[in-house]
């Protein structure tokens, strides 16, 4: 694929958190091959055996999760959704799409999406891969999300953020048993 490039893998200077060998990369349903997945504080990278690969910057990653649904994909994997387009295209096709985009004003709000699946040969590594992704993603909060830096792992305080008053008194078992159901 045309977006694959040759570059050195991230190392300890870039905060390498997880290095997962024998990991298959799949982009939008198309296999890219087997290589090494590098989860670093600076970026998420994958390199095949020949040294070709790609890097994803954390601000472009909108979602990551461990997928165990074998109906969605035949093997358990780390799922990563990216707000960018990664596909092999000819220059003519890109030029045609740009003209098409300028003619169609309704698509201005639609962001391109790419789905990556990282399938390790050792599925027991998925939890460590996910944890490393969570830690690294947290280092890159979304600058457009006003509340992204307010969450510190504790209970979310709705009153402090939204101006709503919330009764935080715990519910007692049986507290509503005598309530009139018709009202």
C-alpha positions, 0 to 999 in steps of 0.5 A: 500500500502506498502509505507504507513507509520505511522509518526506524521503530520507536525506542525508549527515547519515545517512551516505548510501552509495548512491543508486540511481535508477530502481529497482523495488521488489517486496514479496512478489512485488507491484510497488510501482513505480519510485523511488530506493533510498537505502542509508544507514548509518542505514536502507535507504529507497525512495521513489517519484516522488510522495514515498511510500516506506518505510524498513527498519531494519538490525536487522530485515534478516536477509539481503541478497544479489545474486540473479542466478537468473533462474529465481527472478525474471526480472531480477537484483536486490538481495534483502532478507529482513526479519523483519517483516510489510509488507502492505496489510491492512484493520483487520478482517483484522489484528484477526481475525489477532490473535484467531487468533494468541492461539488458536494457541500453536504459531505463537509461535516463527514470525517474520513474514518479508517479501521485498523485491527492488530491481531497478535499471534499470542492473544493473551497479549491483548490486555497489555496492548490495550493498557499501553494504548490507554496510558499513551492515549491519556497523554494526548487529550483531545484539544477540542474536548473541554472535559477531557482533562477534567476526568481524573478517574474519580466519579464524574461530578455532573453538578460541577460541569453542567450546572445541574443539581444532582441528589447524590444521596444513596438509594436505600433498598425498598425505598420506592416499594410503596410508590403509587405506580399510576402516577 
